[in-house]
Amino acid sequence: MKLKNTIFIALCAVASFTSVSAFAVNKDAIAAQLASQLHNSGNLNQQIQQIERSHTPIRVDTFLAPHNMLTERSVGDNTEMWLFLPVDRALDDDMSDLVVAYPPSGDEASWTEVTGYTLSGDKTSLAVDQEPNVPVLVVDDNGYYAMKEGMEKLNALLQKSGLQEKASAAPQQSMQAQAATGFDATKLTKISVKDTHEPWVKGPAEIYSLVTGVLTDNKPQVIAVEMPYLDDKEATYYPNQIVINWSAYDYRVVDMLMYEHDSGTNYKTLVQALVSAIGAAGSLAGWPPSSAIAEITNRVIAAMPDSVFVDDDDFVDACYTLERGKSYADFHCSADNAAISMEPFFVEPN
């Protein structure tokens, strides 16, 4: 009865919330519904193992039972869930003490507690700054899928605002020429980060990079690159990812700025700040290209103020003066937070 009452209260809240916005997501109601569904499941451990072993986070709308009590509008397309498992617990242990929780809203500096539900329906609180001793199924709408969507929006806005030319418009090579001849790239072969700036409830980090360079007359070229595999601090990853397509730039040097994606980023406001900081397209005409690239990078860093974000995208590191055709082995970026290895790579035509 207690669980039913909890769900009823949560659903009343989501009904009022979604009446304001068709895209509203009430994680309290979702957490209560998931706790109820798992409580009534005959194979709790099997379902938890499915979530933990998924290659990418599980979308909540694909996991909820078909006739769940939530409206379609109360679960967003990017709402996902992932499992926090204490270091002394195994997936085949009894999971009856599982808590379903969600990150608080607003700036994480103001967070005081994490709210969740036990499988019996009790509302509970967990510490923000201390990892819990029970498994926690975390519901979030600002994780892996939100970042992928965010990077698409960010690149589209950069193009619209004149800070990025499409590859097909880049003066050095057209898309047709690339298809016929291939192009030079730089591949990220190894990376580790000392600190991803994430509390336990935010889960895996969502890292992205802004690769900054110039075109003719030092016109800025800023391209966002997602790095979704870079989950944990002090872990080494071997992504083999192309992070620089040199045909998108007119000079043989770029900088790479790494950020950790957080919730509430207003990319339109961010790009407006970048446009204002970098200035008009011709403002750096006549500068030596290397100086122009450094200046653009400095302006990009300066254009990322706290006020742009609801929950700040954390600055991770800046990797300066990456050269075309050059290899890097355990190269430490400027803040000594990220260490990278890179190598030249030629993308052959089909």
Buried (B, 14 or more C-beta within 10 A) or exposed (E): EEBEEBBEEBBEBBBEBBEEEEEBBBBBBBBBBBBBBBBEBEEBBEBBBEBBEBEEBBBBBEBBEEEBBBEEBBBBBBBBBBBBBBEEBEBEBEBBBBBBBBBBBEBBEEBEEBBBBBBEBEBBEBEBEEEBEBBBBBBBBBBBBBBBEBBEBBBBBBBEBBBBBEBEEBEBBBEEEBEEEBBBBBBBBBBBBEBBBBBBBBBBBBBBBBBBBBBEBBBBBBBBBBBBEBBBBEEEBEBEBBBBBBBBBBBBBBBBBBBBBBBEBEBEEBBBBBBEBBEEBEBBEEBEBEEBBBBBBBBBBEBBEEEBBEBBBBBBBBBBEBBBEBEBEEBEBEBEBBBBBBBBBEBEEE
